[in-house]
């Protein structure tokens, strides 16, 4: 077949052009995303119960729901979090679960539980965790001249900002949602208005009108009978009867008929339209802002969305020069930057590999043959991506880059073997045919062994296995593509280039350069030393084996590698019942400390209006601040300043930093605390605030250098009605409640539809402070004004702001960020504390346990991969001893990899362990070729030592070249320029260390072991 192909260069070229053309067309159709499209087995249930205290939400809403949801199949864990007005239940499921079917089952369980829900609880929202939950970016709208008008104080939202909210909702949102790449736009920070009806109680008392009559008048005045249909002759007409209240004037002109007298509503009430009291707000820098979260269509190209939004924002800025449009938390930039850096690393790695080829090949034409292997293999791989539905993302591109260095290996081996055969065989066609046939089997074995180590990776639990499916497929397809190119294409063009020559003649310049490298002489010196000191070398191997486990225990462990970010989210709970306005002032006070270090900041204070769960749900005394710094170093400085200031000025507050929401963080839960101590009251009860605070104080005293977050509690006012006095004056709970609602402006009578939002009509007297509330009066059944303080007793207390529950019952979580060694010491102390007190139970969770579970799985994967390698090698060599000789080098390489990680301060994590698994498949390729060549030499009748020496000489250059090309191809990842490079850094470092020492083992140690085993055999 080879002889037939090399005589048909034009036919082969035409086939290649056709394949390349099809591949280039399909390349435009491959979706581009930051991460692979995988199902995340998580579901969140959000419940709202306005006005309900935290313990009522927990006991009457979340507990019945949790009992129902615990029956859902494939459930791995369930926990709930209750707070005032609302609660959430978080469910995680076993890997591989059909999340769509589970979503249906969860909704069915919720429907069953709704019958027992209290009045006022709407049906909970059920949200699936998905990549589409993460907005592609946020667009902040603010007024340019707002800061100029309020230089000293924070700008307040006025009429112009209310109009900006209407503009954002009615113009900007609709224009963005019209883009084909946009699924929806989530909005927060809009200031809406309200119609406040302030009764004239003196007039009302004279006329005998009560607030209930006013409310009834508004409701009766809002009539909409729909469509009436009448017939007139041969025709039928529709009559529309509509008397809906739509404006402030409509309310003022209402007519009230009371005891035969007619009154205008405006005669009894003053109706004013004003901005509604804000439960939350958004600021961009110091300016009031409206924040739009743009959600991408699942099948849309991120690049297309980026271009469409860029053009739209340019158009808006041109047409509305007084409005500032600022993109923040831009996932499209993160994608473009990561993909761009991965592509540049790919190009740089290919260039470095080519330089090695030019140095070693000593001929201009030969490196050109090898260079075409890379684009052809990549094109075939990308065509396969399109056919099997793999996207271009950080993981698949890293697999391609990992494969680039290995793609040229097969071509190097083929060309080197053809050159050697040509020296012994006069006919070039015969030399090519013999050379390809000789190395095809060991090359196929090398590809299979390399690919086989990726197979166990896809069986990892959680999303990690599904995630690295793309990487495994990229390397596997790339290597098989390079194998096909090396045995079907390279021989054709080799013959085309050299058919008129008698031998491969080195270029003069490159011939001199390679001669100065002098590889053969140092190789022979080291080779002779190793064989003379075989016992010492074997002791070194044994020492590596013995020290590997202690060294593994010494290296830090983590789930994922450390990644530098230039942006972060700061979540603050002030742990006190402050107003939104005070919360706003404190956040501005904090940001004033770090503004020189920031390029932008967005502050979300109090309750946000977002519909989806991409932003944490917060209350009036909480805030989320998005910080984007000039660099990762500036971000660390800003975080340190803020932490120090918070500890000094607001010691009761709880503040935490986390990465800004992105799909990478969603998949790997990078902000999970290192250790979560879940403290429970023995017998299933809940801890008190004092008990939790006493435990935290004890923990802080025992570990003074450890930051222990304070108890998150809140002061509350409790009203208890005096039943005797209430009954004596003929009052009811309803009448007292209505009077209190009037005083705090929470008695909503009606809502007017204004396009995309509702304008509430509220009955009240203005905004009272809490101390003024009980000094007001209520009219008894006999007309006497009774002070509310005579009917209501007030008491103050303290309670948890949030209540937590899981499968094991209620618990209080203590979230700690610490090193692995500290985690063990903390758990030992807590266990002893619990044993001594006898009043608590304790359980643990956190990244400390998940990382160790992942590491155990990966160690099992490594053992399975080594087992697969043994089976493949045993089948190839028809021997049980020779596979053990080849695999022995893995012991040495793993030791030096662990030593390198420990010396460089890197952790053993998912990526470094995958690097060890991949390295195990790559490094033995050289040994496979070496042992195969030794076996061939022995079958030709060469003595054992001569066969080993000749194999070493013939395979020296290919082994060094393949090692250098693989190492240099992934060397650019040692510079952590972006998230993609930082993610691949541990994997690249592991492979480079393993390849470097593995080459030395392949060249010297493997032949020595082979000699020691076979020297006494015939």
ChimeraX attribute file (.defattr): number of C-alpha atoms within 10 A of each C-alpha:
attribute: neighborCount
match mode: 1-to-1
recipient: residues
	/A:1	7
	/A:2	18
	/A:3	14
	/A:4	10
	/A:5	15
	/A:6	23
	/A:7	14
	/A:8	12
	/A:9	17
	/A:10	12
	/A:11	12
	/A:12	16
	/A:13	14
	/A:14	11
	/A:15	12
	/A:16	14
	/A:17	12
	/A:18	10
	/A:19	15
	/A:20	17
	/A:21	13
	/A:22	14
	/A:23	22
	/A:24	14
	/A:25	11
	/A:26	17
	/A:27	16
	/A:28	10
	/A:29	12
	/A:30	18
	/A:31	18
	/A:32	22
	/A:33	22
	/A:34	23
	/A:35	20
	/A:36	23
	/A:37	17
	/A:38	13
	/A:39	20
	/A:40	22
	/A:41	25
	/A:42	23
	/A:43	20
	/A:44	20
	/A:45	20
	/A:46	19
	/A:47	22
	/A:48	20
	/A:49	22
	/A:50	13
	/A:51	11
	/A:52	16
	/A:53	16
	/A:54	21
	/A:55	18
	/A:56	17
	/A:57	27
	/A:58	27
	/A:59	13
	/A:60	13
	/A:61	23
	/A:62	26
	/A:63	19
	/A:64	16
	/A:65	25
	/A:66	23
	/A:67	13
	/A:68	17
	/A:69	21
	/A:70	19
	/A:71	12
	/A:72	17
	/A:73	14
	/A:74	17
	/A:75	18
	/A:76	14
	/A:77	14
	/A:78	20
	/A:79	20
	/A:80	25
	/A:81	19
	/A:82	26
	/A:83	23
	/A:84	20
	/A:85	17
	/A:86	23
	/A:87	24
	/A:88	23
	/A:89	23
	/A:90	17
	/A:91	22
	/A:92	17
	/A:93	21
	/A:94	16
	/A:95	22
	/A:96	15
	/A:97	16
	/A:98	14
	/A:99	20
	/A:100	12
	/A:101	10
	/A:102	20
	/A:103	16
	/A:104	11
	/A:105	16
	/A:106	21
	/A:107	17
	/A:108	14
	/A:109	18
	/A:110	20
	/A:111	14
	/A:112	12
	/A:113	18
	/A:114	16
	/A:115	8
	/A:116	11
	/A:117	16
	/A:118	13
	/A:119	7
	/A:120	11
	/A:121	17
	/A:122	13
	/A:123	16
	/A:124	19
	/A:125	15
	/A:126	18
	/A:127	16
	/A:128	20
	/A:129	20
	/A:130	18
	/A:131	23
	/A:132	17
	/A:133	20
	/A:134	21
	/A:135	25
	/A:136	27
	/A:137	20
	/A:138	21
	/A:139	23
	/A:140	24
	/A:141	27
	/A:142	25
	/A:143	18
	/A:144	13
	/A:145	12
	/A:146	21
	/A:147	18
	/A:148	9
	/A:149	11
	/A:150	13
	/A:151	10
	/A:152	8
	/A:153	11
	/A:154	17
	/A:155	16
	/A:156	13
	/A:157	17
	/A:158	14
	/A:159	14
	/A:160	11
	/A:161	21
	/A:162	17
	/A:163	14
	/A:164	20
	/A:165	24
	/A:166	19
	/A:167	14
	/A:168	20
	/A:169	22
	/A:170	13
	/A:171	11
	/A:172	20
	/A:173	18
	/A:174	13
	/A:175	14
	/A:176	20
	/A:177	16
	/A:178	12
	/A:179	17
	/A:180	13
	/A:181	22
	/A:182	19
	/A:183	17
	/A:184	19
	/A:185	22
	/A:186	18
	/A:187	23
	/A:188	22
	/A:189	25
	/A:190	26
	/A:191	24
	/A:192	21
	/A:193	19
	/A:194	19
	/A:195	24
	/A:196	23
	/A:197	27
	/A:198	19
	/A:199	22
	/A:200	14
	/A:201	16
	/A:202	11
	/A:203	13
	/A:204	16
	/A:205	11
	/A:206	8
	/A:207	14
	/A:208	12
	/A:209	17
	/A:210	13
	/A:211	16
	/A:212	11
	/A:213	14
	/A:214	21
	/A:215	18
	/A:216	12
	/A:217	17
	/A:218	22
	/A:219	14
	/A:220	13
	/A:221	17
	/A:222	17
	/A:223	13
	/A:224	12
	/A:225	12
	/A:226	10
	/A:227	12
	/A:228	10
	/A:229	9
	/A:230	11
	/A:231	9
	/A:232	7
	/A:233	6
	/A:234	5
	/A:235	7
	/A:236	10
	/A:237	11
	/A:238	11
	/A:239	12
	/A:240	12
	/A:241	12
	/A:242	12
	/A:243	13
	/A:244	16
	/A:245	20
	/A:246	14
	/A:247	14
	/A:248	17
	/A:249	11
	/A:250	15
	/A:251	22
	/A:252	19
	/A:253	13
	/A:254	19
	/A:255	17
	/A:256	21
	/A:257	12
	/A:258	12
	/A:259	9
	/A:260	7
	/A:261	9
	/A:262	10
	/A:263	15
	/A:264	14
	/A:265	21
	/A:266	18
	/A:267	14
	/A:268	21
	/A:269	20
	/A:270	15
	/A:271	20
	/A:272	13
	/A:273	14
	/A:274	13
	/A:275	14
	/A:276	14
	/A:277	13
	/A:278	18
	/A:279	17
	/A:280	26
	/A:281	26
	/A:282	28
	/A:283	24
	/A:284	22
	/A:285	20
	/A:286	23
	/A:287	22
	/A:288	27
	/A:289	29
	/A:290	26
	/A:291	31
	/A:292	26
	/A:293	25
	/A:294	24
	/A:295	22
	/A:296	25
	/A:297	17
	/A:298	14
	/A:299	13
	/A:300	16
	/A:301	17
	/A:302	23
	/A:303	16
	/A:304	15
	/A:305	19
	/A:306	19
	/A:307	11
	/A:308	16
	/A:309	19
	/A:310	12
	/A:311	11
	/A:312	16
	/A:313	18
	/A:314	11
	/A:315	11
	/A:316	15
	/A:317	13
	/A:318	11
	/A:319	10
	/A:320	10
	/A:321	11
	/A:322	13
	/A:323	17
	/A:324	18
	/A:325	21
	/A:326	14
	/A:327	17
	/A:328	23
	/A:329	22
	/A:330	16
	/A:331	21
	/A:332	21
	/A:333	16
	/A:334	17
	/A:335	23
	/A:336	17
	/A:337	16
	/A:338	21
	/A:339	24
	/A:340	14
	/A:341	20
	/A:342	25
	/A:343	16
	/A:344	13
	/A:345	21
	/A:346	22
	/A:347	16
	/A:348	17
	/A:349	24
	/A:350	23
	/A:351	16
	/A:352	20
	/A:353	27
	/A:354	20
	/A:355	13
	/A:356	17
	/A:357	24
	/A:358	19
	/A:359	20
	/A:360	21
	/A:361	23
	/A:362	22
	/A:363	19
	/A:364	15
	/A:365	18
	/A:366	24
	/A:367	23
	/A:368	14
	/A:369	21
	/A:370	23
	/A:371	19
	/A:372	16
	/A:373	27
	/A:374	23
	/A:375	15
	/A:376	21
	/A:377	26
	/A:378	23
	/A:379	22
	/A:380	22
	/A:381	24
	/A:382	24
	/A:383	21
	/A:384	19
	/A:385	23
	/A:386	18
	/A:387	11
	/A:388	10
	/A:389	11
	/A:390	20
	/A:391	22
	/A:392	22
	/A:393	23
	/A:394	26
	/A:395	23
	/A:396	24
	/A:397	21
	/A:398	29
	/A:399	23
	/A:400	30
	/A:401	28
	/A:402	26
	/A:403	26
	/A:404	30
	/A:405	24
	/A:406	25
	/A:407	33
	/A:408	31
	/A:409	27
	/A:410	29
	/A:411	30
	/A:412	25
	/A:413	24
	/A:414	27
	/A:415	25
	/A:416	19
	/A:417	21
	/A:418	26
	/A:419	19
	/A:420	16
	/A:421	20
	/A:422	21
	/A:423	14
	/A:424	9
	/A:425	15
	/A:426	12
	/A:427	13
	/A:428	22
	/A:429	21
	/A:430	15
	/A:431	20
	/A:432	27
	/A:433	18
	/A:434	17
	/A:435	23
	/A:436	22
	/A:437	14
	/A:438	17
	/A:439	20
	/A:440	17
	/A:441	14
	/A:442	22
	/A:443	23
	/A:444	17
	/A:445	20
	/A:446	26
	/A:447	24
	/A:448	19
	/A:449	26
	/A:450	26
	/A:451	22
	/A:452	22
	/A:453	27
	/A:454	24
	/A:455	17
	/A:456	20
	/A:457	26
	/A:458	19
	/A:459	18
	/A:460	19
	/A:461	16
	/A:462	17
	/A:463	18
	/A:464	18
	/A:465	16
	/A:466	21
	/A:467	21
	/A:468	21
	/A:469	21
	/A:470	26
	/A:471	26
	/A:472	24
	/A:473	23
	/A:474	26
	/A:475	27
	/A:476	23
	/A:477	23
	/A:478	30
	/A:479	29
	/A:480	20
	/A:481	21
	/A:482	30
	/A:483	24
	/A:484	17
	/A:485	23
	/A:486	29
	/A:487	23
	/A:488	17
	/A:489	24
	/A:490	23
	/A:491	27
	/A:492	24
	/A:493	19
	/A:494	19
	/A:495	18
	/A:496	14
	/A:497	13
	/A:498	15
	/A:499	13
	/A:500	9
	/A:501	10
	/A:502	12
	/A:503	14
	/A:504	17
	/A:505	12
	/A:506	16
	/A:507	15
	/A:508	10
	/A:509	11
	/A:510	16
	/A:511	16
	/A:512	13
	/A:513	15
	/A:514	16
	/A:515	13
	/A:516	8
	/A:517	11
	/A:518	10
	/A:519	13
	/A:520	13
	/A:521	10
	/A:522	10
	/A:523	17
	/A:524	15
	/A:525	10
	/A:526	14
	/A:527	18
	/A:528	14
	/A:529	13
	/A:530	18
	/A:531	18
	/A:532	12
	/A:533	11
	/A:534	16
	/A:535	11
	/A:536	12
	/A:537	17
	/A:538	15
	/A:539	11
	/A:540	13
	/A:541	17
	/A:542	13
	/A:543	13
	/A:544	18
	/A:545	14
	/A:546	13
	/A:547	13
	/A:548	19
	/A:549	12
	/A:550	9
	/A:551	16
	/A:552	19
	/A:553	11
	/A:554	15
	/A:555	18
	/A:556	16
	/A:557	22
	/A:558	23
	/A:559	22
	/A:560	19
	/A:561	21
	/A:562	16
	/A:563	16
	/A:564	18
	/A:565	17
	/A:566	19
	/A:567	26
	/A:568	22
	/A:569	19
	/A:570	19
	/A:571	19
	/A:572	21
	/A:573	21
	/A:574	23
	/A:575	22
	/A:576	16
	/A:577	16
	/A:578	14
	/A:579	16
	/A:580	22
	/A:581	17
	/A:582	13
	/A:583	22
	/A:584	24
	/A:585	13
	/A:586	15
	/A:587	20
	/A:588	18
	/A:589	11
	/A:590	15
	/A:591	19
	/A:592	12
	/A:593	13
	/A:594	19
	/A:595	17
	/A:596	13
	/A:597	18
	/A:598	19
	/A:599	14
	/A:600	18
	/A:601	21
	/A:602	24
	/A:603	25
	/A:604	27
	/A:605	26
	/A:606	24
	/A:607	22
	/A:608	23
	/A:609	17
	/A:610	18
	/A:611	12
	/A:612	17
	/A:613	14
	/A:614	16
	/A:615	17
	/A:616	14
	/A:617	19
	/A:618	19
	/A:619	21
	/A:620	23
	/A:621	23
	/A:622	28
	/A:623	30
	/A:624	24
	/A:625	22
	/A:626	23
	/A:627	28
	/A:628	25
	/A:629	24
	/A:630	14
	/A:631	16
	/A:632	16
	/A:633	14
	/A:634	18
	/A:635	22
	/A:636	18
	/A:637	15
	/A:638	22
	/A:639	18
	/A:640	13
	/A:641	14
	/A:642	18
	/A:643	17
	/A:644	13
	/A:645	14
	/A:646	18
	/A:647	13
	/A:648	10
	/A:649	9
	/A:650	15
	/A:651	15
	/A:652	18
	/A:653	19
	/A:654	20
	/A:655	22
	/A:656	14
	/A:657	16
	/A:658	15
	/A:659	20
	/A:660	19
	/A:661	19
	/A:662	21
	/A:663	21
	/A:664	17
	/A:665	14
	/A:666	16
	/A:667	20
	/A:668	14
	/A:669	14
	/A:670	17
	/A:671	16
	/A:672	18
	/A:673	16
	/A:674	20
	/A:675	25
	/A:676	22
	/A:677	19
	/A:678	19
	/A:679	22
	/A:680	24
	/A:681	19
	/A:682	14
	/A:683	10
	/A:684	13
	/A:685	12
	/A:686	18
	/A:687	20
	/A:688	14
	/A:689	17
	/A:690	12
	/A:691	13
	/A:692	19
	/A:693	16
	/A:694	13
	/A:695	17
	/A:696	17
	/A:697	15
	/A:698	13
	/A:699	18
	/A:700	16
	/A:701	12
	/A:702	12
	/A:703	15
	/A:704	10
	/A:705	8
	/A:706	15
	/A:707	13
	/A:708	18
	/A:709	17
	/A:710	18
	/A:711	24
	/A:712	19
	/A:713	20
	/A:714	18
	/A:715	15
	/A:716	15
	/A:717	11
	/A:718	11
	/A:719	12
	/A:720	11
	/A:721	17
	/A:722	13
	/A:723	13
	/A:724	10
	/A:725	13
	/A:726	17
	/A:727	11
	/A:728	10
	/A:729	16
	/A:730	13
	/A:731	17
	/A:732	14
	/A:733	10
	/A:734	9
	/A:735	15
	/A:736	19
	/A:737	11
	/A:738	16
	/A:739	20
	/A:740	20
	/A:741	16
	/A:742	22
	/A:743	21
	/A:744	17
	/A:745	21
	/A:746	15
	/A:747	19
	/A:748	16
	/A:749	16
	/A:750	18
	/A:751	16
	/A:752	17
	/A:753	13
	/A:754	12
	/A:755	10
	/A:756	8
	/A:757	13
	/A:758	14
	/A:759	19
	/A:760	19
	/A:761	26
	/A:762	22
	/A:763	26
	/A:764	21
	/A:765	17
	/A:766	12
	/A:767	12
	/A:768	11
	/A:769	9
	/A:770	11
	/A:771	7
	/A:772	9
	/A:773	16
	/A:774	18
	/A:775	12
	/A:776	14
	/A:777	18
	/A:778	18
	/A:779	18
	/A:780	16
	/A:781	11
	/A:782	8
	/A:783	10
	/A:784	11
	/A:785	12
	/A:786	15
	/A:787	15
	/A:788	19
	/A:789	15
	/A:790	14
	/A:791	22
	/A:792	18
	/A:793	13
	/A:794	11
	/A:795	10
	/A:796	9
	/A:797	9
	/A:798	13
	/A:799	17
	/A:800	21
	/A:801	21
	/A:802	18
	/A:803	23
	/A:804	21
	/A:805	23
	/A:806	18
	/A:807	12
	/A:808	11
	/A:809	16
	/A:810	21
	/A:811	22
	/A:812	23
	/A:813	21
	/A:814	19
	/A:815	18
	/A:816	19
	/A:817	19
	/A:818	15
	/A:819	14
	/A:820	17
	/A:821	12
	/A:822	14
	/A:823	17
	/A:824	13
	/A:825	12
	/A:826	19
	/A:827	17
	/A:828	11
	/A:829	15
	/A:830	20
	/A:831	15
	/A:832	11
	/A:833	17
	/A:834	17
	/A:835	12
	/A:836	10
	/A:837	9
	/A:838	10
	/A:839	13
	/A:840	19
	/A:841	18
	/A:842	18
	/A:843	15
	/A:844	14
	/A:845	16
	/A:846	16
	/A:847	22
	/A:848	24
	/A:849	17
	/A:850	15
	/A:851	19
	/A:852	16
	/A:853	14
	/A:854	20
	/A:855	20
	/A:856	12
	/A:857	17
	/A:858	23
	/A:859	16
	/A:860	14
	/A:861	23
	/A:862	22
	/A:863	15
	/A:864	18
	/A:865	25
	/A:866	20
	/A:867	15
	/A:868	19
	/A:869	27
	/A:870	20
	/A:871	14
	/A:872	18
	/A:873	25
	/A:874	16
	/A:875	13
	/A:876	17
	/A:877	16
	/A:878	11
	/A:879	11
	/A:880	13
	/A:881	14
	/A:882	22
	/A:883	23
	/A:884	16
	/A:885	19
	/A:886	27
	/A:887	22
	/A:888	18
	/A:889	24
	/A:890	22
	/A:891	17
	/A:892	21
	/A:893	27
	/A:894	24
	/A:895	22
	/A:896	21
	/A:897	25
	/A:898	27
	/A:899	19
	/A:900	16
	/A:901	21
	/A:902	17
	/A:903	10
	/A:904	9
	/A:905	11
	/A:906	20
	/A:907	23
	/A:908	26
	/A:909	23
	/A:910	22
	/A:911	21
	/A:912	26
	/A:913	21
	/A:914	25
	/A:915	23
	/A:916	29
	/A:917	29
	/A:918	26
	/A:919	26
	/A:920	28
	/A:921	25
	/A:922	24
	/A:923	27
	/A:924	26
	/A:925	23
	/A:926	26
	/A:927	27
	/A:928	26
	/A:929	23
	/A:930	25
	/A:931	24
	/A:932	20
	/A:933	22
	/A:934	24
	/A:935	17
	/A:936	15
	/A:937	19
	/A:938	16
	/A:939	11
	/A:940	10
	/A:941	10
	/A:942	15
	/A:943	14
	/A:944	18
	/A:945	17
	/A:946	14
	/A:947	19
	/A:948	22
	/A:949	16
	/A:950	15
	/A:951	22
	/A:952	24
	/A:953	13
	/A:954	15
	/A:955	20
	/A:956	18
	/A:957	18
	/A:958	22
	/A:959	23
	/A:960	18
	/A:961	22
	/A:962	27
	/A:963	24
	/A:964	20
	/A:965	26
	/A:966	27
	/A:967	25
	/A:968	23
	/A:969	27
	/A:970	29
	/A:971	19
	/A:972	22
	/A:973	27
	/A:974	16
	/A:975	12
	/A:976	16
	/A:977	15
	/A:978	21
	/A:979	22
	/A:980	25
	/A:981	24
	/A:982	20
	/A:983	24
	/A:984	25
	/A:985	26
	/A:986	28
	/A:987	28
	/A:988	27
	/A:989	24
	/A:990	27
	/A:991	29
	/A:992	23
	/A:993	21
	/A:994	29
	/A:995	25
	/A:996	17
	/A:997	19
	/A:998	29
	/A:999	23
	/A:1000	17
	/A:1001	23
	/A:1002	27
	/A:1003	23
	/A:1004	20
	/A:1005	25
	/A:1006	22
	/A:1007	26
	/A:1008	24
	/A:1009	20
	/A:1010	20
	/A:1011	16
	/A:1012	13
	/A:1013	13
	/A:1014	11
	/A:1015	12
	/A:1016	7
	/A:1017	8
	/A:1018	6
